[in-house]
Amino acid sequence: MQSNQQPASPLERRIDMAVPMAEIEKQVEQRLKKMARTVKMSGFRPGKVPFKMVQQHYGDQARSEAIGEAVEKAFGEAVRSQNLRVAGYPRIEPKGGEDQGQLEFSAVFEVYPEVRLNGVAEREIERPQIEVGEAEVDKTIEVLRKQRTTFSPAARAAASGDRVTIDFTGRLNGEVFQGGQATDYPVVLGEGRMLPDFEKGIVGLNAGESRTFDLTFPEDYQVKELAGKQVSFEVTLKGLEAPQLPAVDAAFAKSLGIEDGDTAKMRAEIRANLESEVGKRIRARIKEQAMQALLDANPLDVPKVLIEQEAESMAEAARQDLTNRGMDIKNMPVDASWFGAQAERRVKLGLIIAEAVKQNSLQAKPEQVRALIDEQAQSYEQPEEVVRWYYSQPQRLAQVEALAIEENVVSWVVANAKTADKAVAFDELMGNAA
């Protein structure tokens, strides 16, 4: 066998190989002889079928298997001799050589990149700083009150926040357009379900009143036929209900799970939950920055095959999620190509993190894993059962170990990068900034 490595791209390799045909013929004969001992054919006892008949019936199968084994063996020897880390499976291409005594072929494949870990000393990490106080508790209580809003009939003009029932007809160039007409349609003004100019046309109306007004659809409106077009709407207000927020009292506290209705306990519990959520979001922000710092400091080419495999894995997870939600994925095809950029990022990070763990001894410690499991178990009624559940399956335990490794890597990046504390607003951190 001869081999010759010919780089075609940064990570693609081509190895040309040749296997003596005599070696393959020898393997074919051995396979056929082995088959002849047990093969069954009509008119013959097992093991008594003439060899020529075995050869006629099973010769192609034996040859195919022998060639596959010879190619696999030759390829394995070639990559071992050149110390190559193969990513995925090779593409085997036959070669039409003149020497009929050799089976000539090429193996085209990708290899893992060599990761030379660069430091993160020049990378900047911002560590969000925020203190949860009474103002933040008050904001959260207001959100919880709005979530429990009730509506009652009101005899006044419509205003933002009201729930109204309307009939409407929209016309484009004098003709009613598709989707532009409805009766007894409920809308909460200010929620943003309708275009702002449409809601403005309702504000100020009393029950039983109608109004006709023009509006122009945005240029990027999802219905192309209406994008950028001016239309006329006729709206009739049929009913109006004003919002009623619940009082912050014992009944409200009980609705939040405080059995004795103590509002002081309610505030304390809300504050504790906020502090926990703030902590999670701060850790998530720091982690995102740390991972980006690793990517920026370590530009890397990665095998296309690994990206494709990761993208398909992500697509399958999305399909399973949709199925679990009761959706029919036959009518909602999920294509792996949608996840290409995310998959590439994951593959790069996986290789970089593996090298960082190796070079800096950032492996997960048993006590770290147990602490993470205990933390997750506390939210269940029987924490000890959850702990046993994790430790009963190596795959579940491996998932927690991966989280512990990530935490170690993030801590290493934060310790070695230019890390500075930065005060952030509560609304910004929680995603409620205007």
N, C-alpha and C positions, 0 to 999 in steps of 0.2 A: 504494500500500500504506500502511496505517495500522497503528501498533502502540501498544499500551498495556500497560506493565508493572504487574502487580498482585500484590504479595507476598502469599502465602498462609500461609507459615511461615518461620522464620528463613532457610532455604536454598532453599525452593521458590519458583519464579517461574512466572507465567502471562503469556504475551504473546498478545494478541488481534491477529490480522492479517487482511487482505483482499487478494486478488489479482484484478484485472479478468478476467472470463471471456473477454473478447475476446483477451487475451494468451494464455490457455490454448488457445483455439480456433485461434489462429495457430500455436502450437507443434504442436498435433495435426495440422494440415494439412501442416506442414513434415515431420513425421515420416512421415506416410502417403506423401507424394510421394517421400521418400527410399526408403521400403520398395518403392514401385512400380517402382523402377529395377531391382531384383534379385529380387523375389518370384517364386516359381514356383507355377503352378497347372495342373492337368490341362487340356490343350487349348490352352494358350497358351505362346508362347515367353517365356523370362525377360525381363522389362522390358516386355512387351506386354499385360499383364493390365489390363483396363479399370479406371480409377481407382475407379469406384463399387463394383466387386467387392472391390478392396483395402480400401476403406472399410468394406464390410460385414463382411469377415473379420477385419480388424485394427484397426478403429476403437476398440473397447473397450481393447485393449492400448495403443494410442497415447495414448488419453485418460488412462489410468492412469499411464503413464510421464510424460506432460506435467504432470499434477497433482502427482505426486511431486517432479518437478524444480522446479516453481514453489514448492511448499511449502518444500522444502529451501533454495532460493535466498532466499525471503522470511525464513525463520528465520535463516539465516546473516547477512543484512544487519541484521536486528533486533538480534542479540546483539553484532555488531561495533559497531553505532552506540551501544550502551549499555555497551560494554566489559565484557561478562559472560564469565566462565570457566565453561563448561557442563560439568557432571559427568554422564557417561553419555549416554543418548539421550533426546530429548524424547518425550513422549506427545502425539500430535496428536489433537485433538478437534474434529470438524466443528461449525459453528454454523449454526443455521437462521435466517438473516437474511431480511428482507423484500426487500432489494435483490437482484434476480436477476442483476444485472450484475456481482456480485462473488462470489468464492468466499471465504467467511468461515470461519475456523478459529482455534483456540487451541492454543498449544504450552505444555505443562506440563513443567517440568524442574527440576533442582536445579543450584545453582552451588557452586563451591568457596568455602569461607569465607575471609575475610581474616584472615591470621595475623599478629597483632601480637605479636612475640616479647617476653615478659617475662623479666627476669633471674632468676637462681637464687640470688642472694646470701643470701636468707633460708632456703634449703633446707639440710638437714643430710645429710651423707654420712659413713658410717662405713667406714673403710678397715681391713679385718681384718689383724691382725698375728699371725703364728705362725712358730715356728722348728721345723723338722723335726730331731729329735734321735734318739738311740739308742732311747728309749722308743717313739717312733713307728715306727721300723723293727721293733722287737720285736713291736708290735701287728700290723703288717702281715704279719710272718712267721707269727704265730699264725693269722691269717685264711687265709693260703696253706696252712698245715698242715691246717686244718679242711676246706678245699676238696679236699684229697687224703686224706681220712679213709677207712680201710678198716675192715671189720667182720669179727670172728671169733667163733665160738660161745663162749658163756660159761655156766657152771653156777652161777648165782646169781640173786638176785631182780632184777627189772627196775628200772632207774634212769634218770634223765634222761640223754639222749645215746645210749641204747641203740637199736638197730634191732630191733623186735619184729615177729613175725608172729602175727596174731590172727584168731579168728572172733568175730563179735559179732552180737547181735540186739537191736534196740531196739523197745520197745512203748509205745504211747500208749493209755491207757485199756484196757490188756490186749491191744491189737491191734498186730501188726507194721506200722509205717508205711513208706511208700515211701522207699527209700534207707536204711532203718535196719537192713539186714542184709548181711553180707558174710562170705566165707570166705577164709582165707589172705591176709589184708589186711596189707601191710607199712606200718609207721609208725616214724619216728624220733622218739622222745620228746623233746620240748623244741623241735622245729622250728616248732610252732604250726600244723601242718596240721589238727589236730583241736582241738575245744574243750578249754580247760585242765582243766575238771572231768572230761572223758572220759579224758584222759591220766593224771590223778591216780588214776583208778580202775584203771589198768594198773600203775602204779608199785607195787613190792613183790611182784608175782606171780612165781612160778617157772614154768618150762616145764611144761605139763600142768595147771596150776591154773586154776580159773575163779572169777569173782566177779560178783555182781549188785549194782548200785548205781543210785541215782536221780540225775538231773541236770535242771536247768532251762535251757532254751534262752534266749539273750538276747532282749530285747524287739525288737531290730532285726535278728533273724536273717533271712537272705535267703529262707528258705522260710516264707511267711506262716502256713501251717497249723501250724507248730511254734513260731513266735515266742512266747516267754513261757510255753511249756507245759512241764510236768514230765513226763519220760519215764523209763522203767526200761530199763537196759541189762544184758545178760548177756554177759560177755566171757571168752573162753578164750585163754590164752597158749599158743601152739603152738611158738614158737621165739624164742630171744633171742641177739642178737649184740652184743658190746661194741665200742665204737669204738676204733680204733688209729690214733693220729696218727703220721705219719712222723718219724723223727729228723732234726734239722737237721744233716745231714752232706753228704758229697760227692755222694751219690746224689740227695739233695734239691736241692742246688744245680744239678746237671745237669738235673733235671726242670724247672728254671726257665730253662734256656738257657745256663747257665755251663758251657762245654764241658769245662774242666779240673777242675770240681767244687770250685773254691776258694770257701769260704764267705765269706771276707773280700770277694772280688770280688762275690759275691752280695749281701752287705749294702750295698756301695757302690752297686750298680746299683739295688737297691730304694730306697735313699735318694734317688738321682738321679731315679728315676721319681716318688717321692712329692713331691719338691720341684717337679717339673714339674706334677703334678696339683694340688698346693696352689696354685701360681701361677695355673693355669687357673680354679680355683674362686674364688680371690680376685678375679680380673678379672671373672668372671661376676657375683659379688655386687655389685661396684662398678658394673658396667654396669647391672644391674637397678635399683639405687638411683638412678643418674644418669637413666635413662629415666623412672622414676617422678617424679623431681624436675621434669623437663621437663613431664610431664603435669600435675602438681599446680600448677605455676606458670603453665600456659597452658591453662586450660579452653577447650574448643573443641567447637562443633557441627560434625558432618561429614555429608556427603550419605549418605542411606540406600543409594543405588545403589552407592556405593563400598564400603560395608560388605558389601552383598550379593555384590558381585563378589569381594571378598577372602575372604569365608566360603566361597563356591563353590570358589575356588582352593585353599583349605585342605582342603576336603572331597575334592577331586580328588586332592590330594597324599596324603591318608590312604587313599583307595581304591587308588592306585598302590602305596603301601607294603604294603597288605594283599595285593595281587596278587603283588608281588615275594616275599612270604613264603609264597606258594603257597596262599593262602586264596581261596575262592570268594566274591566280593563280592555275588553274586546272593542269597546266603543271609545276607549281613551288610550290609544297606543302610546307607550313611553319608549322613546328612542335613546339609546346609550350615547349618541352624539351630543345630546343636550348637556351631558355632564363632563364633556371633554376637559374644559378648563379646570373644574374642580378636581377631576381625577388626576390631572397632571400635577396640580399643587400637592395633592395627597401623596402621590408617588415620590415626588421630590422630597417632601418633608419626612416621609418614612425612611428614605435612604440617609438623609442628613441626621435625623434623630438617632438612627441606629449607630452611626459613626460617633456622634457626640456621647452616647451612652457607653460605647466601647472605650473611647479614649479617656473619659472622665469618671468611669466607674459609677454611672448613674442608674444602675439596675434597681429594681424595686425591692425593698426590704420587707420581710414577712410582717413586721409590725405596722408598716405603712399600709399594706394591703388590708390587714385586719381593721385598722382605723377607718379606712374608706368604707369597708363593708358594714362596720358598726354604725357609721354615720347614716348610710342609706337605710339600714334596718330600723333605725329609731322612728321612722315615719309609719311603721306598721304596728299592728296590735300585738303581734308576737315576734319581737325582734330575733329571738333565739332561733326560730324556725327559718327566718330569712338568712341568718348566718349559716345554718346547716345547708340550706339550699345552694348557696354560693360555693361552699366547700365540697359539695357532693359531685360537682361537675367541673373537670379541669378547664373546659371551654369558658364557663362563667368566670372562673377564677382568673383566667388569662385576660379577660376583658378588664377586670379591676386592676390587674398588674400593669396593663397598658396605661391606664389612667394614672397610676402611681409613677410610672416612668415619665409620662408627660409632665407631671408636677415637678419631678426632679430636674428635667430639662429646662422647664420654665424658670425654676429657682436658679439654675446655673447661669442662664442667660441674664436674668435680672442682676445677679451678683457681679457679672463681668461686663455688662454694658454700662452706658452712661445713663443711669436711672435717676430720675428726679420726681419728687412729689408734685402734684398739680391739683389745686382745688377745682372741683367741678360742681355745677348746679345739680340739684336733685332731679329736676325735670329732664335735664340733658342725659343724665345717667340712665334714668328710667325710660327714656325714649318718648317723653311727653313734651319735649321742647316745642315751642310754637314755630 
